[in-house]
Amino acid sequence: MTVGSSCMLADRARSSARVRLERIDQHCFIAYGSSGEYLVDLREMSCECPDFRYRCGPGDIPCKHLIAALRENNQWDAYLAGLQRGPAS
């Protein structure tokens, strides 16, 4: 992970603390943020927010809503470990 990516991840992780979540099921949440509410799906590792749709893709830094849902589901540490390992060969 590059220094720029690490800084972006840290910023989004800090922002994720302000996201309020409502659990829909084991893998899905509604995330309430400052600019709207979005469906977050941990099975698909996706979010309906504009940040995710236009800036995030496979292997990219997740949006603050996805980070908040990963934390709520106790999956954030495993996700970070996967980022640090890099793509599977």
Secondary structure, 3 states (H helix, E strand, C coil): CCHHHHHHHHHHHHHHCCCEEEECCCCEEEEEECCEEEEEECCCCEECCHHHHHHCCCCCCCCHHHHHHHHHCCCHHHHHHHHHHCCCC
